[in-house]
Amino acid sequence: MSVTKGTTGTVHTADAAASAAMPDTAPTTASGAARILPRPRTAPPRFPLVATDLDGTLLRSDLTVSARTRDALALARHRGARHLVVTGRPAASCREFLVAIGYRGLAVCGQGAQLYDASADRLLVSAALDRERARSVVERTEEALNAGPLELAVVTAAPENRCVVTPRFADRIRPGWGVVEDREELWSGPIEKVLMRHRELPDGLVAATAERMGGGEVAVTHSEKGMIEVLPAGTDKAVGLQLAADRMGFTPADTIAFGDMPNDIPMLNWAGFGVAMGNAHPDLVAVADERAPGHDEDGVAVVLERLFPRS
């Protein structure tokens, strides 16, 4: 539990937020006597929209979703709530995880740059990044840091969504990645985002420098250790979440959001209630309304089981 957004000294849990609008007194008849109302067959869901990040939040360290978490999501759906994935992964990279949990409907992908229809396996919205602008930001960032070249990864535009990396970008090259020795090959085609890292400098310094050098020409976010992302200007998870919520008929007040990294800050700030995982980055914890157990301890399930108890 933590302090309510925008207040001081008030403990705020998801249960308290969901019930804040309930009247303090029972309705009465014209004579002033208490009127007995029929009990509804199904109570309205607390936070009818459940927005979750994938990596470090819904997914465990082994990139699976536990049986407990799947059951909690099923219970929430049974009680009338909708689950919306909001992930930094491009649609092509998160498809396998959505299929594994039987996910249907809209998903927000690519840090908010993509709106994906998982049921039809179709991109509805996709924002491209100007490659010359991205290249310029990378070069300016390297010059400002004055600590040698950055290691880079470039995600090509949909529908291909191929990732091309410099040799030392990661300790382990993932399946499907292309390794290039000549950095010019990174900029050979349309792109959706650039990921950068420096082997010696802290992520926070690289991100802050890239944001300063970008000067509003691009969006910069920190989504994973060793991965600073350069995206089309105006892109973040709140933008994508807003777009999806509008189509689904939900508002911020309807939404509880779960995340673990600084790229989830806009999403938690947008939602009516924000939950940081136990493994979350300190910057995200600072803006959250509640801190759940970690992703390997089924933190999403712990909160959902409280919000949607079995009757």
C-alpha positions in Angstrom: 0.0 0.0 0.0 1.1 3.6 -0.6 -0.1 7.1 -0.6 -3.0 8.2 -2.9 -2.0 10.1 -6.0 -2.2 13.8 -5.3 -2.8 13.5 -1.6 -0.7 13.3 1.6 -1.3 11.1 4.6 -4.0 8.9 3.0 -3.5 5.2 2.6 -4.9 4.1 -0.8 -5.5 0.5 -1.8 -7.3 -0.8 -4.9 -10.3 -1.8 -2.8 -10.5 1.7 -1.3 -10.3 3.3 -4.7 -13.0 1.1 -6.2 -15.4 1.9 -3.4 -14.7 5.6 -3.0 -17.8 6.5 -5.0 -20.2 4.4 -2.9 -22.8 6.4 -0.8 -22.4 6.5 2.9 -26.1 6.2 3.7 -28.8 3.8 2.5 -31.6 5.1 0.2 -34.9 5.9 2.0 -38.6 6.0 1.1 -40.7 9.2 1.2 -41.5 8.5 4.9 -37.9 8.4 5.8 -37.7 4.7 6.4 -34.8 2.7 4.9 -35.7 1.2 1.6 -34.5 -2.4 0.9 -33.0 -2.7 -2.5 -32.8 -6.0 -4.3 -29.3 -7.5 -4.4 -27.9 -7.5 -7.9 -27.3 -10.9 -9.4 -23.7 -9.9 -10.3 -21.8 -7.1 -8.6 -20.3 -4.7 -11.1 -16.5 -5.4 -11.6 -14.1 -3.2 -9.6 -12.0 -1.6 -12.3 -13.6 -3.1 -15.4 -10.4 -2.6 -17.4 -7.3 -4.5 -16.2 -4.2 -3.2 -18.1 -1.0 -5.2 -17.7 2.5 -5.0 -19.1 4.1 -8.3 -20.2 7.8 -8.6 -19.4 8.5 -8.3 -15.7 4.8 -8.0 -14.9 2.5 -10.7 -16.4 5.3 -12.9 -17.6 7.6 -14.6 -15.0 11.3 -14.7 -15.5 11.0 -17.9 -17.6 8.6 -15.9 -19.9 5.5 -17.9 -19.0 2.3 -16.9 -17.3 1.6 -19.0 -14.2 -1.5 -21.1 -13.8 -2.5 -18.9 -10.8 -2.3 -15.7 -12.9 -4.2 -17.3 -15.8 -6.9 -18.3 -13.3 -7.1 -14.8 -11.8 -7.4 -13.2 -15.2 -10.2 -15.7 -16.1 -12.0 -14.9 -12.8 -11.8 -11.2 -13.6 -13.2 -11.8 -17.1 -16.0 -14.0 -15.6 -16.9 -11.0 -13.3 -17.2 -8.7 -16.3 -13.7 -7.1 -16.5 -11.6 -6.9 -19.7 -7.9 -7.6 -19.8 -5.7 -5.3 -22.0 -2.1 -6.1 -22.6 0.1 -2.9 -22.9 3.6 -3.9 -23.8 6.8 -2.5 -25.2 7.2 -5.5 -27.5 6.1 -5.0 -31.1 3.1 -7.0 -32.1 5.2 -9.6 -34.0 7.2 -10.3 -30.8 4.3 -10.6 -28.4 2.0 -12.7 -30.5 3.3 -16.0 -29.1 2.6 -14.9 -25.5 -0.9 -13.7 -26.3 -1.7 -17.0 -28.1 -0.4 -19.0 -25.1 -2.9 -17.4 -22.7 -5.8 -17.4 -25.2 -5.8 -13.7 -25.4 -8.5 -12.1 -27.6 -9.2 -8.5 -28.8 -7.1 -5.4 -28.7 -3.5 -5.1 -27.4 -1.3 -2.1 -27.2 2.2 -2.9 -28.5 5.5 -1.2 -29.4 5.4 1.2 -26.3 2.0 2.5 -27.6 3.0 2.9 -31.2 0.9 -0.1 -32.3 -2.7 -1.1 -31.7 -3.0 -4.8 -32.5 -6.1 -6.9 -32.9 -5.0 -10.2 -31.5 -8.2 -12.0 -32.6 -7.6 -11.2 -36.3 -3.8 -11.1 -36.0 -3.9 -7.6 -37.6 -2.3 -4.3 -36.9 -4.8 -1.5 -36.7 -2.4 1.4 -36.0 1.3 1.5 -36.4 3.6 4.6 -36.1 6.9 4.6 -38.0 10.1 6.3 -36.8 12.0 8.6 -39.2 15.3 6.8 -39.6 17.4 9.8 -40.4 16.1 11.6 -37.4 16.7 8.5 -35.2 20.2 8.2 -36.6 20.9 11.8 -35.9 19.7 11.4 -32.2 22.0 8.4 -31.8 25.0 10.3 -33.2 24.3 13.3 -31.0 23.9 11.1 -27.9 27.2 9.4 -28.6 28.9 12.8 -29.0 27.4 14.2 -25.8 28.3 11.1 -23.8 31.9 11.1 -25.2 32.4 7.5 -24.1 32.7 5.6 -27.4 30.0 4.2 -29.6 26.7 2.9 -28.3 25.5 -0.6 -28.9 22.4 -0.5 -31.0 19.4 -2.5 -32.1 17.0 -1.4 -34.8 13.5 -2.9 -35.1 12.3 -2.8 -38.7 8.8 -1.6 -39.6 5.7 -3.8 -39.6 4.8 -6.3 -40.7 8.4 -7.6 -40.8 9.4 -6.4 -37.3 12.9 -7.8 -37.6 15.5 -6.8 -35.1 19.0 -6.0 -36.4 21.8 -5.5 -33.8 25.4 -4.6 -33.4 27.6 -7.5 -32.2 27.9 -6.4 -28.5 24.3 -5.2 -28.0 23.5 -8.3 -25.9 25.3 -11.1 -24.1 23.1 -13.6 -25.9 21.8 -13.1 -29.5 18.1 -14.1 -29.5 16.6 -16.2 -32.2 15.5 -14.1 -35.2 18.0 -11.3 -34.6 20.3 -10.2 -37.4 23.9 -9.2 -36.4 25.6 -6.5 -38.5 29.2 -5.6 -38.5 28.7 -2.4 -40.6 26.5 0.0 -38.7 25.3 1.5 -42.0 23.1 -1.6 -42.4 21.1 -0.6 -39.4 19.6 2.3 -41.4 18.9 0.5 -44.7 15.1 0.3 -44.4 12.0 1.7 -42.6 12.2 1.3 -38.9 9.9 1.5 -35.9 12.3 2.0 -33.0 15.9 2.1 -32.0 17.3 0.5 -28.8 20.6 1.7 -27.4 22.9 0.8 -24.6 26.3 1.5 -23.3 28.4 -1.3 -21.7 30.0 1.0 -19.0 27.6 3.9 -18.5 24.4 3.7 -16.4 21.1 3.4 -18.2 19.7 6.5 -16.6 22.5 8.7 -17.9 22.1 7.3 -21.5 18.4 7.8 -21.4 18.6 11.3 -20.0 21.3 12.3 -22.6 19.3 10.8 -25.5 16.2 12.7 -24.4 18.1 15.9 -24.1 19.7 15.4 -27.5 16.4 14.4 -29.1 14.9 17.8 -28.2 11.4 16.6 -28.7 12.1 15.2 -32.1 11.7 11.7 -30.7 10.3 10.0 -27.6 12.8 8.2 -25.3 11.9 5.6 -22.7 13.7 3.0 -20.5 11.9 -0.3 -20.8 14.4 -2.9 -19.6 17.9 -3.1 -18.2 20.3 -2.2 -20.9 17.6 -1.1 -23.3 16.9 2.6 -23.9 14.3 3.0 -26.6 14.0 5.8 -29.2 10.5 6.0 -30.6 8.3 8.3 -32.7 7.7 11.6 -31.0 4.6 11.6 -28.8 4.7 7.8 -28.3 4.2 6.3 -24.9 2.0 3.7 -23.2 -0.6 6.2 -22.0 -1.2 7.3 -25.6 -1.7 3.7 -26.7 -3.8 2.9 -23.7 -6.0 5.9 -24.3 -6.6 4.8 -27.9 -7.5 1.3 -26.9 -9.7 2.4 -24.0 -11.6 4.8 -26.3 -12.4 2.0 -28.7 -13.4 -0.3 -25.8 -15.5 2.3 -24.0 -13.5 2.7 -20.9 -12.1 5.7 -19.0 -9.0 6.2 -16.8 -11.3 5.8 -13.7 -12.3 2.4 -15.0 -8.7 1.2 -15.2 -6.2 -0.5 -13.0 -2.8 -0.8 -14.5 0.2 -3.0 -13.6 3.9 -2.4 -14.6 7.5 -2.7 -13.6 9.7 -0.2 -15.5 9.9 3.5 -16.1 8.2 3.1 -19.5 5.1 2.1 -17.5 5.0 5.5 -15.7 2.7 7.1 -18.3 0.3 4.2 -18.1 0.1 4.2 -14.3 -0.3 7.9 -14.3 -3.2 7.6 -16.8 -5.0 4.8 -15.0 -7.3 5.4 -12.1 -5.1 3.1 -10.0 -1.5 2.0 -10.6 0.2 -1.1 -9.3 4.0 -1.5 -9.3 5.4 -5.0 -9.1 7.7 -6.0 -6.3 10.5 -6.2 -8.8 9.7 -2.7 -10.2 12.2 0.1 -10.9 12.2 2.7 -8.1 11.0 5.4 -10.4 7.8 3.5 -11.1 7.3 2.6 -7.4 7.4 6.3 -6.7 4.2 7.0 -8.8 2.3 3.8 -8.0 -0.7 3.6 -5.6 0.3 0.1 -4.5 3.2 -2.3 -4.7 2.3 -5.9 -5.4 4.5 -9.0 -5.0 7.0 -9.5 -7.8 6.3 -11.1 -11.2 7.8 -14.4 -10.0 5.4 -14.4 -7.0 2.3 -13.9 -9.2 1.8 -10.3 -8.1 -0.9 -9.5 -10.7 -2.9 -12.5 -9.4 -2.5 -11.5 -5.8 -4.2 -8.1 -6.5 -6.8 -9.5 -8.9 -7.8 -12.2 -6.4 -8.5 -9.5 -3.8 -10.5 -7.3 -6.3 -12.5 -10.2 -7.7 -12.9 -12.7 -4.9 -14.5 -16.0 -5.6 -18.1 -16.1 -4.4 
